[in-house]
């Protein structure tokens, strides 16, 4: 990738362009526009943004149990809440979790795998599947809803999760068919998600 050169040759800006260009949907030209906007609004944008980014770096991390984001040692997703149903929705990414949460379709707990089997650089032990089994046993979960993408990797992961949960006797279900083949959860509209959840089907372990 050829990076946009800054006429003044300021090293700090060159480095920031390289970093911002790594973000999804952004290239060097977009990064340059963002940086100029920040520089021109130092007090309104740059200063508060730098503070928030520092706070996030220090305080926000992925929960080692459920894979969701937590603040310091507090994970609201793992915390047992009597207002929530005893169901766990298993998704591939935090972006998937956010999409489902924003649709107000699901009122239970989430379990974020952090990838699929197989996916680049991922191992089965990295996907928190053992942690999912432990949560089902410990928290007396009634149903696990598998919401992996309709891709080869997503379906392979779904079958592996189903097999891993055999001994728990928990009800395992999957989203209704009709999801676009190759589709990812985070890209679906609310109507499609609602229909997929409402018409989900049970998976019978043999």
N, C-alpha and C positions, 0 to 999 in steps of 0.2 A: 504493500500500500504506500503510495507516494503522499507524504505529508505536506500540507500547505506551509510554505516558508513565510516567516515573518520578516519584513524588510529590516526592522531594527535588530534582528537576530538576538532576541532576549531569551536566554536559556530557560527561564522559569515558564514563559509562555509556550515555548516549543514543547517542553515536557508536559504541560497541561493539555495541549492539543493532542498529544499522543495518548494520554490517559482517557480523555473524554471521547476520543475516536473509537475506543474499545467498547463503548456503551452501545446497546442494541439500537439500530436505526439511525445512528449518528456516524458521520464521516468527518474528515478533516475540515471541510468547509463549514459544516454545521458547528463543529467544535469552535472554530474561529469566531463565528457569530455569537455563540454563547459566551465566550471569554470576553469579547468586546462589550457585550451587554453587562456582564458582571463588573468589568473595570469602570464602565460609565455609571454604575450604580453601586458604588463601593459600600456605602452605609446602609442602603435599603436592601441590597441583595447579597453582596459578597460577604460582609461581616456576619450577618445572622446565619448565612448558609454554612460558613466555615465553622461556626459554633455548633450548629446542629449536626453537621457531619462528624465533628469530633465527639459529640455526645453519643451518636449512634455507634461509632467505632468502639467507644469504651463500654457502652451499656447493652447494646443489642446483639444477640447471637441466636443461632438455631438451637432449639431444645434437643438434647440428646435422647430424649424419650419419645417425643411425638414428631419431631422435625419442624415444628412451627417456630415462629419468632418469639423470643422472650426478652423481657427487660430485666437485666441483671439476673437474679435467681428466680424470678417470678414468671411462671408460664400459665397464663389464663386458660390455655387450651387443655392443659393436663389437669387443672384443678377441677375436682368434682363439683358440679353445680346441679342441685336438685331440679332446677328449672329446665335443664337440658334433658333430652331423651337419651336413653342408654344405647346410643348408636354411634358407630365410628365410620366416618367417610374417609376412605383411603384415596389419596390423590398423589400425583407424581411431583408436583411442585407447589411452592407457596403462591405462585401466580394462580394456579388452579384453585387453591383454597380461597383466595381473595375473590375470584370470579363467582364461586358458589355462595360465599358469604354475602356478597353485594346483591345477589338475587333473592335473598331471604327464603330460599327453598328449604334449607336444612337447618335443624336446630340442635344437632348433637355435637359430637367431638370430631376433630380432624386428625388424620395421621398422614404426614407428608413424607413420602419415601425418599425424595431427593434424586430421583432418576428412574430408570427402567432396567430390565434384564433382557438382552444385553445392551448396554449403551457405553459410549466411549469413556473409558476411565473408571467405569463403575464395576463394583463387585457385589455379589449378593449380600455379603455381610455389611456393606455400606448403606443398604437401603432400609434399615430399621425394621425389617420384617420380624426378626426375633422379638424386638421391642413391642411390635404390634400384638404378637401372640401373648406376651406377658401382660399387656394392658387389658386384653380381652379377659384373661383369667382373673387378674387382680381387681378390676373395676366392675366385674359382673356385667359385661357388655352383652346386650341382647341381639344386636345385629351389626354386621360389618358390611358396608356398601362399598364395593370396589368401583372406583371411578377413574380407572386408567384410560388413556387415550385409545382410540380405535386404530391402532397401528400394530405391526407385528411385534414390536418390543413391548407395547402396552399390554397386549393380550397375553404374551408370554409371561409377563410379570403378574397378571391377574391369575393365571393358572397356578403359578408358583405360590401366590398368597393363599389361594383356595386350598391347595395341598397342605400348606403349613398350618392351616387352621382346623384340619380334620379332627384332631384329638380334643379340641375345645368344645365341640358340639354347638358352637354358636351359629346362628342363622347367617348365611353368607348370600348376598344378592349382588346383582350387577345392574348397571343402567340399561334401560330399554334399548333394543335395537332401533335403528333409525338414525342414530348418530352417523354423520358422514364418515365414510371409510377414510382413514388417515387423519381424521379430525382430532384436534387437541382441545381439552376441556376449557382452557382459558380463552379460546377463540369463539366459543359458542355463545349465542344470544340467550337471554333469560327464558324466552319461550321454549327453546329447544331443551335447555337444562331442566325446566319445570316438567316438561313432558317425559323426559328421560328418567327423572327421579320418581314421578308419580306412577309410571308404568314399569318400574324396575321389577326384575324377576329373580326368584330364589335360585340359588345354585345348590344342587344336591350332590353331596360328596359320596362317592361310591367306595 
